[in-house]
Amino acid sequence: MKKNYSYIGISFIILIFGIWAVPKIINTLSKPELETMGAVPAFSFTDQNGKTITNKDFEDKVYVVEFFFTTCPSICPIMTENMIKIQDEFLGNPKVAIASFSIDPVQDTPEVLKEYAQNKGITKPQWHLLTGDKEKIFKLANEGFNIYVGEATEEESGFEHSGFFALIDQHGNIRSRKDENGNPIIYYDGLEDKGIQMLKEDIKKLL
């Protein structure tokens, strides 16, 4: 009986293509593209080592942004603890960075920030705790990132702020995944394990 070698050959090609393509299709469906929410405005502040840090220091890096202050008695300790999880996940990767902007720069001098870093176990060289002009920091938070920070005289600490983290890509754009309804979440919950896990996954996507 004459064998149909053409049919066998085509079937073999289809089989090989399927083995190669299906995992990629599944991976694409399970990991949708991240939304671009806008560009981070230019900034220049001083870190815990007394070095001037600008946007250029984060070029070609994926980085996470938060707004905090060292004497915060409520959510900041949780945020720092969770940010350390990000640090530890990417500790040896110089292409991943963190920017923590203090909203109490009068108190949080470079010296105070350096001591805070040492006490909290902040060891990643690409994690910059930043201080500078308060008005510029507030403007960067409220207008640049749309992450709320403010003064609150009724609060013991004198400040109030959001617990959100922002994810920035290698080109200086704020990025975000979508929720189950197809809407961008915009920011990642820095107080919940779920938000931190999502952030780890999306950093790896951008890398």
Secondary structure, DSSP 4 states (H G I P E B T S, - for coil): ----HHHHHHHHHHHHHHHHHHHHHHHHHHSPPPEEEEEPPP-EEE-TTS-EEEGGGGTT-EEEEEEE-TT-SSSHHHHHHHHHHHHHHTTT-TTEEEEEEES-TTT--HHHHHHHHHHHT---TTEEEEB--HHHHHHIIIIII---EEE-TTSSSSEEE--EEEEE-TTSEEEE-B-TTS-B--SEETTSHHHHHHHHHHHHHH-
